[in-house]
Amino acid sequence: MSASDKETRGTAPAAPGRLIDALSEALSRRETRSARRRLTILPQETVDFSSNDFLSLATSPAYRTRFLGHLNSVPEGFPFASGGSRLLDGNSAYAEDLERFVADFHRAPTALLFNSGFDANVGVLSSIPQPGDLLLYDELIHASVHEGMRLSRAGKRVMFAHSSPQGLRGALEAQIKEDPKVHQGAKNVFVVIESIYSMDGDVAPIKEFIEVVDELLPQQNGYFIVDEAHATGVFGPRGAGVVQELGVQDRIFIRVHTFGKALASHGAMVLCGPETRDYLINYARSLIYTTALGFPFLASIRTAYELLSAGETQPLQGQLQRLIRHLHGRLATLRTSPSVLFEVDHFPTSPIFSLRTSQPRQLASACQQDGYIVRAIMPPTIPEGKERVRVCLHAGNTEQEIDGLIQSIQSWLDLSGKQMTKL
Ligand SMILES: Cc1ncc(COP(=O)(O)O)c(C=O)c1O
């Protein structure tokens, strides 16, 4: 061993040893709580009741043909990679045209592309609220919003009860009482919600929230930020989202639409006014300090929006709603035993179903063994005590597949009921 070897081995391993021990201990604690996450690869020939590919666009021939057409339309030598940050070499006429196309589709003044919904939420929440401002957020808001809020300079973050206009009212009234500047309009108040919640699949009462804010903040210093990740493509006119379904787009300060779910792509756009867009270009670090999406991703977003705006995905939206009604009806026919906790949480038009049980891993594993991919959702992704199996429907699922899944759940319920009675 050389002297320099001795030096590096003498100083370096001690810290990594302790570090690795700490990491392993954290993992073991998760293991003990049955909360350890693992990467998995799905076997072939399984039925997808799990992914967010709600319209089944990822495997749609219409999508594929149009997407490949866009890829083939560019001349030899056209760069597929963006080559840098949007602010340096990563911008293009294609990206700007795509933003205008998406903004028009969503009836928004402007749109700004981010590399993911995560980046969009982090960029918006970390940069836009000003020092001293107030952030009010739904208790089930996505992790990316939490991440953005952590980085934010806003004075205060206050949670309100999930999808509860009364909860928002209570939280806002308390802040108004505490700080007169809120009511006087001297501080901005941001209300951050999702239009469809990723885990529970329920639709937010956006109009009722607007009424609360209009009443309590007459100086018009209330600003809504609505994450439409799970609504994009699935809800609203031609899949434009819940905000447009309600016709309240002019009351929403920022909408975030993501493309990695129903749109078979990747990335996200922030819909906002021109000044806000310009501000984000200057201050959103998750936009500035990252390589912009390359042409293949832009082309796939373009493909999805061309299909949406031509109305080609409407039959898929319709088919998805038929399947939702079918699964909703079939779940109601399940025979349960009093000894096994099993409840279905489902918002009528939503493709996301929650099967609440104390043994979500066992139920998910029984369905997976029968070839139906569903996922157990455990804390910390959801609050303690809210464990569930999440079932997602897609336009490409069939009634037979749904009936098969129901059979699988029934068999598990019967078996668990028998096992519990024996105990
Ligand atoms: C509500 C919500 N917002 C944002 C995101 C992040 O979007 P992306 O996957 O594009 O990063 C997700 C994804 O899980 C989500 O469910």
The ligand as a Gaussian input file, in Angstrom:
#p B3LYP/6-31G(d) Opt

LIG

0 1
 C      -50.705000      16.506000      -8.207000
 C      -49.361000      16.334000      -8.831000
 N      -48.633000      17.423000      -9.105000
 C      -47.416000      17.324000      -9.657000
 C      -46.872000      16.105000      -9.942000
 C      -45.508000      16.036000     -10.522000
 O      -45.624000      15.925000     -11.903000
 P      -44.447000      15.263000     -12.752000
 O      -44.639000      13.794000     -12.654000
 O      -44.648000      15.801000     -14.125000
 O      -43.179000      15.700000     -12.133000
 C      -47.590000      14.940000      -9.695000
 C      -47.005000      13.625000     -10.014000
 O      -47.021000      12.699000      -9.291000
 C      -48.874000      15.055000      -9.113000
 O      -49.594000      13.983000      -8.823000

